[in-house]
């Protein structure tokens, strides 16, 4: 059994990064002007900037870009050289891709939202100047967020086997229901007969798991949630477990195959293969502004608890 000693509560950080690595989504129309503002603000407070090559090339060909400003930016293709913090410029999907690209580098990651809702990327584009000011003064916090480690025979070496949000076991296309025999530390929990099963971290509880009827979990809770997708029985309800358990899933499917999606990255697997899920041996460091509050985010972005009668 794996230890759950990794802290999940935010702690104050006073170190000011000397260099920041910026990742982003090149397809967003708002990326270029936001990137220019971000570069300008970081350089103005003495923080060097490194840009992911793909995003940098997109900016070079964008009419909204400042060519002279881009000349002051370093470029990296795979790993940033000198960065002490990473900034994800986009939505939550971009944030998840940033986490995947960073892997075990364990750089603190700040999400600036140029997408839609934004729970991980919770700093609005209009707050770039304020965010950079707090980074430059060390007035921010870092929260340790747990990941799920995925193990299965024969998986591709190119697959990043960790999920910050969730691991989803799903049926193929419009095929019939699948059966997911689920064991917790070797003990049978149940066999889900459903379109799929979502195993989420507290971070992912406001994502796919929520749409499957799962609860909202506080980010600092050391838990996992199992939420069936369109179960064939009304008695099947989401289950919350301690995150130090080991889950073993065995899937039966009439088509002989099923899908596994790790934060949206999917792979096809043969029925009968055992999947093992456990808490990863490292965590993701998420940068939070000192005035950031999870429950305030719920109320504002999900209209959580809003009385619609008035």
Secondary structure, DSSP 8 states (H G I E B T S, - for coil): -----S--S-EEE----SEEEEEE-TT-TTHHHHHHHHHHHHHHTT-EEEEEHHHHHHHHT-TT--HHHHTT-EEESSS-SS-SEEEEEESHHHHHHHHHHHGGG--EEEEEE-SSS-SSS-EEGGGHHHHHHHHHTT-EEEEEEEEEEEEETT--TTS--EESSEEEEE-STT---EEEEEEETTEEEEEEEESEEEEEESGGGGTHHHHTT-----TTS-EEEEEEES-SSTT---EEEETT--EEEEEE-TTSEEEEEETTEEEEEETT-EEEEEEEEEEEEEEEETT--HHHHHHHHS-TT--TT-
